[in-house]
Amino acid sequence: LASRRRYAFVMSSLPNQPSAREVAFHEAGHIFAGKKLGKTFISAEIRPEQLTGRAETNWLADNSSTLVEGITASAGVCAEALCKGQPAPTMFPPSLYGGESDDEFIARNSAKLQSSQPGDSKSEDDYVELYLEWAAKTCTAEGHWTVIEEIAKVLEANRNINDSEVTAIFGRHGIRVGL
């Protein structure tokens, strides 16, 4: 629809290509955190066999806060790390787990948040670490990881997922949307 604007978090090429499962978990992290924090999810698609542009998560453009945007972006790298049995990243840059464009987005958002806090002594890196900490808490809170796993399973099997499917998964697990 013409009235819908979309934007995407697109993973870029990494030296060690992630598996379809890892790409699915990465996108599931974005989807879960964004939807849980009140963003309007549209759809996601994974193409793990491609060298670049392996995944895309689409949202209705909205007025989400810089904080919500940063946590949503950071949740992808957290979920991917957790699916590998690794701890969620806690330090900048998280690029060992996610795509370069996620890192750039997270860095831009942390700079934006830092500049909006006059007199605050936190650095941009401090805000990145805060995003990662909150994303890890969002992914691992009681009942949340099960939902991320189910979203990732659908993504890996079908290579795509839409809002009605994600809404149904949230409903089956009693997860409320919004803060």
N, C-alpha and C positions, 0 to 999 in steps of 0.2 A: 504494500500500500504506500501511496505517495506520502501520506501523513506520518509514516513510520520511518524514522531514521535509525540506522543501526551502526554499531561499531563493533569491533572484534578484537579479541586478544588472539594474536596469531603467533604460533610457535615458529621459530626460525631453526635453521639447520644447526645441529650440534655434532661435535666430533664422534660421539658414541650415540648412534641412533637409538632412541627409546623404542621399546616394544609397543605393540598396539595396546596392551594392558596399561603400560605406564602413561601413554598419551591419553587414554580414556580416564584414568584416575586424575591426571592433571586437569583435564577439562571438567571432570566431575567436581573437583575442588572449587573451581571458579563458579560453576553452576550452583552448587549447594550454598556457598557463602553469599553470593550475590542475591539469590532468591531469598534466603533466610534473612538477609539484611534489608529486604524490601525492594530490590531492583526488579524490573519486569523482564523476565527471561523470555526469549523467543525460540531459539533453537541452537543446536550445536552439531557439528559434524567433525569426524576425525578421518584423516587420510594418512595413517602412520607409514605407509609404504613410500610416500613422497619424501624427498630430501629437504624441501622447505615448505612452509605453509601447511604443516601436518594437521592443524586443527583450527577450528574457528568456533567461537562462542558468541552468539548474537544477542544483544539486549536492545530494548526500546530505549532510545535516548531519553534521559530524564535529568533531574536536578539532584542526583545522588551526591552526598557530601564527599569531599576529598577523602575523608576517613573510610567511608564505605567502599569507595573505588579502590583504595589502597589495600584494604583487607581482602576484597574480592580478587584482585590480581595476585596477592600473596598466597591465597588459599590454593591456587593451582600448584605452586612449587611445594607447598606443605603436603598436599595430598599425594603428589607423585613420590616424594621422599618416603612418606609413611607406607605407601603400597610396596616399596622396595625393602621395607623392614628397617629403614634408616630413621633417625630422629628428624623431626621437622627442622629446617634450617633456622638459625637464630641470628645470623650475622649477614651483613651485606658483603658481596652480592650473592644472591641465591641462584646464580646462573648454572651452577652444577646440576641443578634439578630441572629448571624450566627454560623457556625460550628467551632469547635475547630481547625480544620485544616486551616480554613481561618485565624483565629487569629494567628496561628503559622507562616503561610506564610507572613502575613502582618508584623509581628514582625521581621522575618528574612530579609524581604526586607527593612524595615526601618533601621535595623542595617547595611545592605549593603550600603544603600544610605548615612547614617550618616558617615560611615567609608571612603566613597569616597569623602568627603568634608573636606579636611585638614584645620584646623584652624577654622572650624565652631563650634559655641558654642551650637548648637541645640542638644538635646538629642534624643535618639531613639524614645522615647514617643512623642517628638515634631514632628518627621517625621510621626509617625502613625497618629497623629491628623491632619497633613497636608494632608495625603492620604485621610482620612475621609472627610475633608473639600472639597477637590477637587472632590471626588466621589459624595458627596451630590450635588455639583454644576453641575456635569455632569448629574446626574439623574433628577435634577429639572429645568435645563435650558429650555427655551421656546421650546415646542414641544417634548422634550425628554421623559417626563413622559408618554405621550400618546403611544409612541413607546414601552416603557417598559411594559405598561399595555397590549398591543396587543401581545407582545412576551409571557408574563406570561399567557395570556388567552389560547394561542395555547399550551403551555407547560402543563397547568393544564388539558386541554381537551384531548390531545393526548398522554401525558406523555413523548413526545420527540419533538424535533425541529431540523431542519438542516439549513445549511448555505443558501440554495436557498430560504427557507421560510423567514429567517431573512432578507436577502437581499431584498426580495420583500416588506417586512414591511418597511424597511428603505426607499425604493423607493417611496412607497405610501405616506409617510410623508415628503419626500424631505430632508431626513437626509443624509448628506455627510459623507463618511468614511474618517478618517484621521484627523490630527490636523488642 
